[in-house]
Amino acid sequence: MKSLFTALVGFACALNMNAQIHTQSVEYKDGDTVLEGYSAYDESIPGKRPAVLIVHQWKGLTDYEKMRAEMLAKLGYNVFALDIYGKGIRPQSPQEAGALAGKYKSDRELLRRRANAGLAVLKHDKLTDPKRVAAIGYCFGGTTVMELARSGADIAGVVSFHGALDSPKPEDGKNIKCRVLALHGADDPFVPAKDVLAWENEMREAKVDWQLVKFGGAVHSFTEKEAGNDNSKGAAYNEKADKRSWEDMKAFFAGIFR
């Protein structure tokens, strides 16, 4: 057994060493609005493959999402990090980001439309196996992938990393066709316990195949090093929660992409 495990680890390392990650910006539209996303895939892998859509946090598509896209590409996925806000619209301060994210959170139909526009780009990509597509999101992006699921999107699963779980229309849970994984900081002050409970009830009543994983000692933004290490601010990086949540996501994908 030990020799088999060693062989598997060696095989995985060899795949990473041979990976040829191609990245590029991709311009697309939602109606008249020009958007600019980011594509990443391993050129050394032939043919179609499972695909992952990434939705950014409140400051828009940044180097953080691009880094995650490349990490996923190294795992063999075709990856597209979408753009909710529009080409060149990248808020620089928390105040700007809050106002812009608030615009979309207060208009869930617009948010769903922008999410589905990005999903269409990924699903129509020649490298995507359209039957094996998932979406992940961070903070604002976690909220967005839940709205993507509530829109009835035909995908295999969604993963929310420290996203808000509230819904203005919880009855829309009945539209969810995919499996759902929520990765949540147990001490997150920005996601009230009542919202978590309401989300659980929404999932139950809609008979969704769902999981909720809470990380003790973790607050908001626990996967983002840029958030610093001071939990008292309500948002802070947590290395253990970051690594464990990534492994939980990988296990989730292994289940939905069989």
C-alpha positions as CSV (number, residue, x, y, z in Angstrom):
1,M,0.0,0.0,0.0
2,K,2.8,2.4,0.9
3,S,4.6,1.8,-2.4
4,L,1.3,2.4,-4.3
5,F,0.8,5.7,-2.5
6,T,4.4,6.7,-3.2
7,A,3.8,5.9,-6.9
8,L,0.7,7.9,-7.0
9,V,2.4,10.9,-5.4
10,G,5.2,10.6,-7.9
11,F,2.8,10.5,-10.8
12,A,1.0,13.6,-9.6
13,C,4.3,15.4,-9.2
14,A,5.3,14.3,-12.7
15,L,2.1,15.8,-14.1
16,N,2.8,19.1,-12.4
17,M,6.3,19.1,-13.7
18,N,5.1,18.5,-17.3
19,A,2.3,21.0,-17.1
20,Q,2.3,23.7,-19.7
21,I,-0.1,26.3,-18.4
22,H,-1.4,28.7,-21.1
23,T,-3.1,31.9,-19.9
24,Q,-4.8,34.7,-21.7
25,S,-7.3,37.5,-21.2
26,V,-10.7,36.9,-22.9
27,E,-13.0,39.8,-23.9
28,Y,-16.7,39.0,-24.1
29,K,-20.1,40.7,-23.6
30,D,-23.3,40.8,-21.6
31,G,-25.6,42.8,-23.9
32,D,-23.7,46.0,-24.6
33,T,-21.4,45.7,-21.6
34,V,-17.8,44.6,-22.5
35,L,-16.3,42.3,-19.9
36,E,-12.8,40.8,-19.6
37,G,-12.1,37.5,-18.0
38,Y,-9.0,35.2,-17.7
39,S,-8.5,31.8,-19.2
40,A,-6.1,29.1,-18.0
41,Y,-5.5,25.5,-19.1
42,D,-2.7,22.9,-19.4
43,E,-1.6,22.7,-23.1
44,S,0.0,19.3,-22.4
45,I,-3.4,17.6,-21.8
46,P,-5.2,16.6,-25.0
47,G,-8.9,17.0,-25.7
48,K,-11.9,18.1,-23.6
49,R,-11.7,18.1,-19.8
50,P,-13.8,19.1,-16.7
51,A,-14.0,22.9,-16.4
52,V,-14.2,25.4,-13.5
53,L,-15.6,28.9,-13.5
54,I,-14.2,31.3,-10.9
55,V,-16.0,34.3,-9.6
56,H,-14.0,37.1,-8.0
57,Q,-14.2,38.8,-4.7
58,W,-15.5,42.4,-4.3
59,K,-12.5,44.1,-5.9
60,G,-13.1,42.4,-9.2
61,L,-10.9,40.1,-11.2
62,T,-7.4,40.4,-9.7
63,D,-4.1,38.5,-9.5
64,Y,-5.7,36.5,-6.7
65,E,-8.3,34.9,-9.0
66,K,-5.7,34.5,-11.7
67,M,-3.5,32.6,-9.3
68,R,-6.3,30.3,-8.4
69,A,-7.1,29.7,-12.0
70,E,-3.6,28.6,-12.7
71,M,-3.7,26.3,-9.6
72,L,-6.8,24.7,-11.0
73,A,-5.3,24.4,-14.5
74,K,-2.4,22.5,-13.0
75,L,-5.0,20.0,-11.7
76,G,-6.2,19.4,-15.2
77,Y,-9.2,21.7,-15.4
78,N,-10.1,24.2,-18.1
79,V,-10.6,27.4,-16.1
80,F,-12.3,30.7,-16.8
81,A,-12.2,33.5,-14.2
82,L,-15.1,35.7,-15.2
83,D,-15.7,39.5,-14.8
84,I,-18.9,40.7,-13.2
85,Y,-18.1,44.5,-13.2
86,G,-16.9,45.2,-16.8
87,K,-13.6,45.7,-18.6
88,G,-11.3,48.0,-16.7
89,I,-13.6,48.4,-13.7
90,R,-11.5,47.4,-10.8
91,P,-12.2,49.2,-7.5
92,Q,-9.1,50.2,-5.6
93,S,-10.6,50.9,-2.1
94,P,-13.0,49.0,0.2
95,Q,-15.4,51.9,-0.2
96,E,-15.4,51.6,-4.0
97,A,-15.6,47.8,-3.8
98,G,-18.4,47.9,-1.3
99,A,-20.5,50.2,-3.4
100,L,-20.0,48.2,-6.6
101,A,-20.6,44.8,-5.0
102,G,-23.7,46.3,-3.4
103,K,-25.0,47.3,-6.7
104,Y,-25.0,43.7,-7.9
105,K,-26.1,42.2,-4.6
106,S,-29.2,44.5,-4.6
107,D,-30.0,43.4,-8.2
108,R,-29.8,39.6,-8.1
109,E,-31.2,39.2,-11.6
110,L,-28.4,41.3,-13.1
111,L,-25.9,39.4,-11.0
112,R,-27.2,36.1,-12.3
113,R,-27.1,37.3,-15.9
114,R,-23.5,38.4,-15.5
115,A,-22.6,35.0,-14.0
116,N,-24.3,33.1,-16.7
117,A,-22.6,35.2,-19.4
118,G,-19.2,34.0,-18.0
119,L,-20.5,30.5,-17.7
120,A,-21.5,30.6,-21.4
121,V,-17.9,31.5,-22.4
122,L,-16.6,28.5,-20.5
123,K,-19.2,26.0,-21.6
124,H,-18.6,27.0,-25.3
125,D,-14.9,26.7,-25.0
126,K,-13.5,23.8,-27.2
127,L,-11.6,22.3,-24.3
128,T,-14.6,22.1,-22.0
129,D,-16.6,18.9,-21.4
130,P,-20.0,20.6,-21.0
131,K,-21.3,17.8,-18.8
132,R,-18.6,18.4,-16.2
133,V,-18.6,22.1,-15.3
134,A,-18.5,23.6,-11.8
135,A,-18.2,27.1,-10.4
136,I,-16.3,28.5,-7.4
137,G,-16.4,31.9,-5.8
138,Y,-14.7,34.0,-3.1
139,C,-16.6,36.3,-0.8
140,F,-18.7,38.3,-3.2
141,G,-18.0,35.5,-5.7
142,G,-19.3,33.0,-3.2
143,T,-22.6,34.9,-3.1
144,T,-22.6,34.9,-6.9
145,V,-22.1,31.2,-7.5
146,M,-25.0,30.6,-5.1
147,E,-27.1,32.9,-7.4
148,L,-25.8,31.1,-10.4
149,A,-27.1,27.9,-8.9
150,R,-30.4,29.5,-8.0
151,S,-30.8,30.7,-11.6
152,G,-31.1,27.0,-12.6
153,A,-27.8,26.8,-14.4
154,D,-27.0,23.4,-15.8
155,I,-23.8,22.7,-14.0
156,A,-22.5,19.9,-11.8
157,G,-21.7,21.9,-8.7
158,V,-20.9,25.2,-7.0
159,V,-18.4,26.0,-4.2
160,S,-18.7,29.1,-2.1
161,F,-15.5,30.2,-0.2
162,H,-16.5,32.5,2.7
163,G,-19.4,33.9,0.7
164,A,-22.6,35.5,2.0
165,L,-25.4,33.0,2.1
166,D,-28.4,35.3,2.2
167,S,-31.1,35.2,-0.5
168,P,-33.8,37.8,-1.1
169,K,-35.9,35.0,-2.7
170,P,-35.2,31.7,-0.9
171,E,-37.9,30.1,-2.9
172,D,-35.5,30.1,-5.8
173,G,-33.7,27.3,-4.1
174,K,-36.1,25.0,-5.9
175,N,-34.3,26.0,-9.2
176,I,-31.0,24.5,-8.1
177,K,-30.0,21.5,-10.2
178,C,-26.5,21.0,-8.9
179,R,-24.6,19.9,-5.8
180,V,-23.6,22.7,-3.4
181,L,-20.6,23.1,-1.1
182,A,-20.3,26.1,1.3
183,L,-17.0,26.6,3.0
184,H,-17.5,29.0,5.9
185,G,-15.5,30.6,8.6
186,A,-17.2,29.6,11.9
187,D,-16.4,33.0,13.4
188,D,-17.2,35.1,10.3
189,P,-19.0,38.3,11.7
190,F,-20.1,39.4,8.2
191,V,-22.3,36.4,7.6
192,P,-24.9,36.4,10.4
193,A,-25.9,33.1,12.0
194,K,-29.5,33.7,11.0
195,D,-28.4,33.8,7.3
196,V,-26.5,30.5,7.6
197,L,-29.6,28.9,9.2
198,A,-31.9,30.4,6.6
199,W,-29.6,29.0,3.9
200,E,-29.6,25.6,5.4
201,N,-33.4,25.6,5.5
202,E,-33.5,26.8,1.9
203,M,-31.3,23.9,0.9
204,R,-33.4,21.4,2.9
205,E,-36.7,22.6,1.6
206,A,-35.5,22.5,-2.0
207,K,-34.0,19.0,-1.5
208,V,-30.6,20.2,-2.7
209,D,-27.6,17.9,-2.3
210,W,-25.6,20.3,-0.1
211,Q,-22.7,20.4,2.3
212,L,-21.7,23.1,4.8
213,V,-18.2,23.0,6.3
214,K,-17.3,25.4,9.1
215,F,-13.7,26.1,10.0
216,G,-13.1,26.9,13.7
217,G,-11.2,30.1,14.4
218,A,-11.7,31.4,10.8
219,V,-13.3,34.7,9.9
220,H,-14.2,36.3,6.6
221,S,-11.7,36.1,3.7
222,F,-9.8,33.2,5.3
223,T,-8.3,32.1,2.0
224,E,-6.8,35.5,1.1
225,K,-3.4,36.5,2.4
226,E,-4.0,40.1,1.5
227,A,-6.6,40.2,4.4
228,G,-3.8,40.1,7.0
229,N,-3.8,38.1,10.2
230,D,-5.9,40.1,12.6
231,N,-9.2,38.3,13.3
232,S,-10.5,41.2,15.3
233,K,-11.0,43.1,12.0
234,G,-13.5,40.4,10.9
235,A,-11.6,39.4,7.8
236,A,-8.2,37.7,8.0
237,Y,-6.2,34.9,6.4
238,N,-6.2,31.5,8.1
239,E,-3.6,29.1,6.6
240,K,-5.2,25.9,8.0
241,A,-8.7,26.9,6.8
242,D,-7.2,27.9,3.4
243,K,-5.5,24.6,2.8
244,R,-8.3,22.5,4.2
245,S,-11.0,24.3,2.2
246,W,-8.9,23.7,-1.0
247,E,-8.7,20.0,-0.2
248,D,-12.5,19.9,0.5
249,M,-13.1,21.5,-2.9
250,K,-10.8,19.0,-4.7
251,A,-12.7,16.1,-3.0
252,F,-16.0,17.7,-4.0
253,F,-14.9,17.9,-7.6
254,A,-13.7,14.3,-7.5
255,G,-17.3,13.4,-6.6
256,I,-19.1,15.4,-9.2
257,F,-16.7,14.8,-12.1
258,R,-16.8,11.1,-12.1
